[in-house]
């Protein structure tokens, strides 16, 4: 294997999870490689053994070894690695740690801000929703168990019974990104709709599907209470983005979330396995938004301090890149 085109990159950046970086040193032996190490599959402390309704199979540990094989090989294919959060870094065995630095990808907190004048029009409603309406929200790439969709749905009857004017806006596709697929023909949405039946007032449940990024921002900005429900897995950008937009976030009390949210300070944490706990907390926020408004303010400050792309994350990444490249190819901040 050789490079026949006379091109040598100053640095190579890539993801290590699927093997794209494994052979690049064979083509460009002198080019430094910086790899993203996103997650090392673990049984204890991760999502694999977390779902009480779907315990791991007997061959789960063998499957973890296979999933981590490429990641293990990638350690020798890079000059330096990065993990976005401390929890993600800690999923990797100790022999990785000297080769990794920790820094989030970063979000644009300068663009992701609260908007008190936001409005959303929905086809079945006569007038747009505003911040005066009792709206709570949920977002995931796909509506699935790994991201707590079933917990949200099982909490709805209690929330609706106690808050008769509340509406929930739900963003997400009906496929599967991370966990086990539903056997129901309607996916996890269809399965939960069948389970809950008439215990839910479906006229106050709005499934928006996958929406453009600007529409997603408006959904978070209008929310009186935003839910981030996840098993112990990679922290979603949407959690930090919601914090940046000043949302009162109710999230599951798991290690990757606790890294970003402190209960009672920058959000509220609940037991993933207890839909009643979730319902009680959501009802409290919906009923008393002013008493919880300080959480969104503090959450935005925390997001700016620790996750802002321009002022924190980009400078750190550029510093690490410059430590690998030759003098004449240094990158400067814009």
C-alpha positions as CSV (number, residue, x, y, z in Angstrom):
1,X,0.0,0.0,0.0
2,X,1.4,3.4,-1.0
3,X,0.5,6.9,-1.8
4,X,0.8,7.5,-5.5
5,X,-0.5,11.1,-5.6
6,X,2.2,13.0,-3.9
7,X,-0.1,14.4,-1.2
8,X,0.9,14.2,2.4
9,X,-1.6,15.6,5.0
10,X,-0.4,17.7,7.8
11,X,-2.6,15.8,10.2
12,X,-5.3,13.1,10.0
13,X,-8.5,13.4,12.1
14,X,-11.0,10.5,12.3
15,X,-13.3,8.2,14.3
16,X,-11.7,5.0,15.7
17,X,-14.9,3.0,16.1
18,X,-15.3,1.5,12.6
19,X,-11.7,1.0,11.6
20,X,-11.2,3.9,9.2
21,X,-7.9,4.9,10.8
22,X,-6.3,1.5,11.0
23,X,-4.2,1.5,7.8
24,X,-3.5,5.2,7.2
25,X,0.0,5.0,8.7
26,X,0.7,2.5,5.9
27,X,0.0,5.2,3.4
28,X,1.3,8.2,5.3
29,X,3.8,6.9,7.9
30,X,4.9,10.4,8.9
31,X,1.4,12.0,9.1
32,X,0.2,12.4,12.7
33,X,-3.2,10.8,13.4
34,X,-5.7,12.1,16.0
35,X,-8.6,9.8,16.7
36,X,-11.9,10.2,18.4
37,X,-12.4,7.4,21.0
38,X,-16.1,7.7,21.6
39,X,-17.0,4.6,23.7
40,X,-15.6,1.3,24.9
41,X,-18.4,-1.2,25.4
42,X,-18.7,-2.3,29.0
43,X,-21.1,-4.6,30.9
44,X,-20.8,-3.1,34.4
45,X,-21.7,0.6,34.5
46,X,-22.9,0.9,30.9
47,X,-26.2,0.3,29.0
48,X,-25.7,-3.5,28.4
49,X,-26.9,-4.6,31.9
50,X,-29.0,-1.5,32.7
51,X,-32.3,-2.4,31.1
52,X,-34.1,-4.5,33.8
53,X,-36.8,-5.7,31.3
54,X,-34.1,-6.9,28.8
55,X,-31.3,-8.5,30.7
56,X,-28.1,-9.4,28.8
57,X,-27.8,-12.7,27.0
58,X,-25.3,-15.4,28.0
59,X,-23.0,-14.3,25.2
60,X,-23.1,-10.6,26.0
61,X,-19.5,-10.5,27.3
62,X,-18.3,-12.2,24.1
63,X,-20.2,-9.6,22.0
64,X,-18.5,-6.8,24.0
65,X,-15.1,-8.2,23.1
66,X,-16.0,-8.3,19.5
67,X,-17.4,-4.8,19.5
68,X,-14.2,-3.5,21.1
69,X,-11.8,-5.3,18.9
70,X,-11.4,-2.5,16.3
71,X,-11.1,0.1,19.1
72,X,-8.3,-1.8,20.7
73,X,-6.5,-2.0,17.4
74,X,-7.0,1.7,16.8
75,X,-4.9,2.6,19.9
76,X,-1.8,1.6,18.0
77,X,-2.9,3.4,14.8
78,X,-3.1,6.9,16.3
79,X,-0.6,9.4,17.8
80,X,-3.2,10.8,20.2
81,X,-6.8,10.2,21.0
82,X,-9.7,12.3,22.4
83,X,-12.7,11.3,24.4
84,X,-15.6,13.9,24.6
85,X,-16.5,13.4,28.3
86,X,-14.8,12.1,31.4
87,X,-17.3,9.2,31.7
88,X,-16.6,8.2,28.1
89,X,-12.9,8.3,28.8
90,X,-13.4,6.2,31.9
91,X,-15.1,3.4,29.9
92,X,-11.7,2.7,28.3
93,X,-9.3,0.4,30.1
94,X,-6.4,2.0,31.9
95,X,-3.9,1.2,29.1
96,X,-5.7,3.8,26.9
97,X,-5.6,6.7,29.4
98,X,-2.1,8.0,28.7
99,X,-3.0,8.3,25.0
100,X,-6.3,10.2,25.5
101,X,-7.2,13.7,26.4
102,X,-10.7,14.7,27.4
103,X,-12.6,17.5,25.6
104,X,-16.1,17.8,24.3
105,X,-16.9,18.4,20.6
106,X,-18.4,21.7,21.8
107,X,-21.7,23.5,21.0
108,X,-22.5,27.0,19.7
109,X,-23.9,28.5,22.9
110,X,-23.7,31.9,21.1
111,X,-26.4,30.6,18.7
112,X,-28.3,28.3,21.1
113,X,-30.0,30.8,23.4
114,X,-33.4,31.2,25.1
115,X,-36.1,33.0,23.1
116,X,-39.0,34.3,25.2
117,X,-40.9,35.2,22.0
118,X,-40.8,31.8,20.4
119,X,-44.0,30.4,18.7
120,X,-44.8,27.0,17.2
121,X,-47.7,26.3,15.0
122,X,-49.1,22.8,15.0
123,X,-51.6,21.6,12.4
124,X,-54.2,20.3,14.9
125,X,-54.2,23.5,17.0
126,X,-56.1,26.7,16.2
127,X,-53.4,29.0,17.4
128,X,-49.6,28.8,17.9
129,X,-48.0,27.6,21.1
130,X,-46.0,30.1,23.1
131,X,-44.0,30.2,26.3
132,X,-47.3,30.9,28.1
133,X,-48.6,27.4,27.2
134,X,-47.9,24.3,29.4
135,X,-45.5,22.4,27.2
136,X,-43.0,19.8,28.0
137,X,-40.7,18.1,25.5
138,X,-38.7,15.0,24.7
139,X,-36.1,14.5,21.9
140,X,-34.0,11.6,20.7
141,X,-32.6,10.6,17.3
142,X,-34.9,7.6,17.4
143,X,-37.7,6.8,20.0
144,X,-36.2,3.8,21.7
145,X,-35.5,2.3,25.1
146,X,-31.8,3.3,25.3
147,X,-32.9,6.9,25.3
148,X,-35.8,6.3,27.7
149,X,-38.8,6.7,25.4
150,X,-40.7,4.0,27.2
151,X,-40.2,5.8,30.5
152,X,-41.6,9.0,29.1
153,X,-44.6,7.2,27.7
154,X,-45.4,5.3,30.9
155,X,-45.3,8.6,32.8
156,X,-47.8,10.3,30.6
157,X,-51.0,9.0,32.2
158,X,-50.0,10.5,35.6
159,X,-48.7,13.7,34.1
160,X,-51.9,14.3,32.1
161,X,-54.2,13.4,35.0
162,X,-52.5,16.0,37.2
163,X,-51.9,18.7,34.5
164,X,-55.0,18.7,32.2
165,X,-53.7,21.5,30.0
166,X,-50.2,20.1,29.5
167,X,-49.0,19.1,26.0
168,X,-45.9,17.0,25.1
169,X,-43.9,17.6,22.0
170,X,-41.9,14.6,21.0
171,X,-39.0,14.7,18.4
172,X,-37.5,11.6,17.0
173,X,-37.7,8.9,14.3
174,X,-39.3,5.5,14.8
175,X,-36.2,3.4,14.1
176,X,-33.4,2.1,16.3
177,X,-30.0,3.8,16.8
178,X,-28.5,2.0,19.8
179,X,-30.6,-0.6,21.4
180,X,-32.8,-3.6,20.6
181,X,-35.4,-3.1,17.9
182,X,-39.1,-3.5,18.8
183,X,-40.9,-6.5,17.3
184,X,-44.0,-4.4,17.0
185,X,-44.8,-3.4,13.3
186,X,-45.2,0.2,14.6
187,X,-41.8,0.2,16.3
188,X,-41.4,1.4,19.9
189,X,-44.0,4.1,19.3
190,X,-46.5,1.5,18.2
191,X,-45.6,-0.8,21.1
192,X,-46.1,1.9,23.7
193,X,-49.3,3.2,22.1
194,X,-50.7,-0.3,22.3
195,X,-49.6,-0.7,25.9
196,X,-51.0,2.6,27.1
197,X,-54.2,2.6,25.1
198,X,-56.9,4.9,26.4
199,X,-55.0,5.8,29.5
200,X,-53.4,8.6,27.5
201,X,-55.2,11.6,25.9
202,X,-53.5,11.3,22.5
203,X,-54.9,14.7,21.5
204,X,-52.3,16.3,23.8
205,X,-49.4,14.1,22.6
206,X,-47.6,15.5,19.5
207,X,-45.2,13.2,17.6
208,X,-43.2,15.6,15.4
209,X,-40.9,13.0,13.8
210,X,-37.5,14.2,12.7
211,X,-37.5,17.9,12.2
212,X,-35.1,20.6,10.8
213,X,-32.6,21.9,13.3
214,X,-34.3,25.3,13.5
215,X,-37.6,23.7,14.4
216,X,-35.9,21.5,17.0
217,X,-34.5,24.7,18.6
218,X,-37.9,26.2,18.8
219,X,-39.3,23.1,20.5
220,X,-36.6,23.4,23.2
221,X,-37.0,27.1,23.6
222,X,-40.8,26.8,24.1
223,X,-40.5,24.0,26.6
224,X,-41.4,24.6,30.2
225,X,-39.7,21.3,31.1
226,X,-37.4,19.3,28.8
227,X,-36.8,15.6,29.4
228,X,-33.5,13.9,28.7
229,X,-33.8,10.2,29.5
230,X,-31.0,7.9,28.8
231,X,-29.4,4.7,30.0
232,X,-25.6,5.0,30.9
233,X,-24.4,5.8,27.4
234,X,-22.7,8.5,25.3
235,X,-24.1,11.9,26.4
236,X,-26.2,13.4,23.7
237,X,-25.5,16.8,22.3
238,X,-29.2,17.6,22.8
239,X,-28.7,17.5,26.6
240,X,-26.1,20.2,26.5
241,X,-27.9,22.2,23.8
242,X,-31.1,22.2,25.9
243,X,-29.0,23.5,28.8
244,X,-27.6,26.2,26.5
245,X,-31.1,27.3,25.6
246,X,-32.0,27.8,29.2
247,X,-34.3,24.8,29.5
248,X,-35.4,23.3,32.9
249,X,-34.0,19.8,32.2
250,X,-35.3,16.7,34.0
251,X,-32.9,13.9,33.3
252,X,-32.1,10.4,34.4
253,X,-29.7,10.0,37.3
254,X,-26.9,8.1,35.6
255,X,-23.2,8.7,35.5
256,X,-22.8,10.4,32.1
257,X,-25.6,12.8,32.9
258,X,-24.3,13.6,36.4
259,X,-21.2,14.9,34.7
260,X,-23.2,17.7,33.0
261,X,-26.2,18.2,35.4
262,X,-26.1,18.6,39.2
263,X,-29.4,17.9,40.8
264,X,-31.1,21.0,42.1
265,X,-28.4,23.3,40.6
266,X,-28.4,22.9,36.8
267,X,-31.3,20.5,36.4
268,X,-33.3,17.8,38.1
269,X,-32.4,14.1,38.2
270,X,-34.8,11.2,38.5
271,X,-34.7,7.3,38.6
272,X,-34.7,5.9,35.1
273,X,-36.6,2.8,36.2
274,X,-39.4,4.7,37.9
275,X,-41.9,6.4,35.6
276,X,-43.8,7.6,38.6
277,X,-40.8,9.5,39.8
278,X,-40.5,11.1,36.4
279,X,-44.2,12.1,36.4
280,X,-44.0,13.6,39.9
281,X,-41.0,15.7,38.9
282,X,-42.5,16.9,35.6
283,X,-45.8,17.8,37.3
284,X,-43.9,19.9,39.9
285,X,-42.0,21.8,37.2
286,X,-45.1,22.4,35.1
287,X,-47.1,23.6,38.1
288,X,-44.3,25.9,39.4
289,X,-42.2,27.2,36.5
290,X,-41.0,30.3,38.3
291,X,-39.7,28.3,41.2
292,X,-37.5,26.3,38.7
293,X,-36.5,29.0,36.3
294,X,-33.1,29.4,38.1
295,X,-32.1,25.9,36.9
296,X,-32.2,27.0,33.2
297,X,-30.2,30.1,33.9
298,X,-27.6,28.1,35.8
299,X,-27.6,25.4,33.1
300,X,-26.8,27.9,30.4
301,X,-23.9,29.3,32.4
302,X,-22.6,25.8,32.9
303,X,-22.9,25.0,29.2
304,X,-21.0,28.2,28.3
305,X,-18.2,27.5,30.8
306,X,-17.6,23.8,30.0
307,X,-19.0,23.1,26.5
308,X,-18.8,26.2,24.4
309,X,-17.3,25.5,21.0
310,X,-15.6,28.8,20.3
311,X,-14.2,29.8,23.7
312,X,-13.4,26.5,25.3
313,X,-13.5,23.3,23.1
314,X,-12.1,24.6,19.8
315,X,-9.0,26.3,21.5
316,X,-8.2,23.0,23.3
317,X,-8.6,20.9,20.2
318,X,-6.4,23.3,18.2
319,X,-3.8,23.2,20.9
320,X,-3.6,19.4,20.8
321,X,-3.6,19.4,17.0
322,X,-0.7,21.9,16.9
323,X,1.2,19.7,19.4
324,X,1.3,17.0,16.7
325,X,1.9,18.9,13.5
326,X,5.2,20.3,12.2
327,X,6.0,24.0,12.9
328,X,5.0,25.3,9.5
329,X,1.5,23.9,9.6
330,X,0.3,25.3,12.9
331,X,-3.4,26.3,13.1
332,X,-4.5,29.6,14.4
333,X,-7.8,30.6,15.9
334,X,-10.0,32.7,13.6
